[in-house]
C-alpha cells in the first residue's frame, strides 16, 4: 500500500534562514509526489509536484523540493524563510493517474521574526 | 487551476440531524473527492464522487451515513446524516483532472455537532 511519512510534527526556523520539511514515501513503482500548504481555516493549496524528469522541482512562493529515489525522499526546501510561510504542510503520494492520493500527517512550520 | 466553492463554510448542528455540503468547481473535472480533517491533522478520504454513478467509499465510511451525489462534472454534495458529536470535523471537497495533475481544494466546512 502506498504511504508517505513526515517525520517531524513541527519545524521552527528563524526568518531569513533556510528551511527543510521532510517527507519520505513507500517504495512501490514510480510515485507522483506533491506538496500542499494549508493556512488556518483554509483548504489546501498546491505548492509543487514531481512526476518525472529533473529531480529538483520548483514551485510557488520560492519553494523547491528534491526527489531522491535512493533515499525515497521528497523534502521541501526554501533558501530564506518568511514569517508568512508559517503554516501546515502536507506531503502526498500517488502511483497512478487514476489513483487516490495518500497524505502525510502534516508538519507545522513556524517561522519566527 | 480550478477554483472550488464549498458551502457552508461552517455550521453548528444538533445531533440527529443531517447537513448537506455543496461543492462547485468552476470547470469540468474528472475526479472529485471528499475528505475529513480534524483541525491540524491529516486528511482522511471519505469517498470518490463518481459522475452519474454511486460514489466509491473508503473503509470505515458507508453510504447511509455519508450519501454523496455528483450529477455533473462540476458539482457534488456530501450529506452527513444522523449526526453525532463524533462527526464534528472539517470536511473538504477536492477535485482534479485526469493524468498526473495536482488536486485543488475547497476552503472546507467546519462542522460542530452539539
Contacts between the chains, C-beta under 8 A, distances in Angstrom:
chain1	res1	chain2	res2	distance
A	32	B	100	5.4
A	34	B	102	5.7
A	34	B	103	7.6
A	36	B	103	7.9
A	36	B	105	7.9
A	41	B	107	7.6
A	41	B	108	7.6
A	41	B	110	7.5
A	42	B	107	5.7
A	42	B	108	7.2
A	43	B	4	7.4
A	43	B	6	7.5
A	43	B	92	5.8
A	43	B	105	3.5
A	43	B	106	5.2
A	43	B	107	4.7
A	43	B	108	5.2
A	44	B	43	7.7
A	44	B	92	7.4
A	44	B	94	7.8
A	44	B	103	7.6
A	44	B	105	4.4
A	45	B	105	7.4
A	46	B	1	7.6
A	46	B	102	4.4
A	46	B	103	7.1
A	46	B	104	6.9
A	49	B	100	7.6
A	49	B	102	5.4
A	51	B	100	4.6
A	88	B	40	6.6
A	90	B	42	7.1
A	90	B	43	7.3
A	92	B	103	7.9
A	97	B	98	6.0
A	97	B	99	5.1
A	97	B	100	6.0
A	98	B	31	7.8
A	98	B	98	7.1
A	100	B	33	7.1
A	100	B	45	6.0
A	100	B	48	6.6
A	101	B	103	6.5
A	103	B	42	5.3
A	103	B	43	4.7
A	104	B	42	6.6
A	105	B	41	7.0
A	105	B	42	4.6
A	106	B	40	7.2
A	106	B	41	6.7
A	106	B	42	5.5
A	108	B	40	7.2
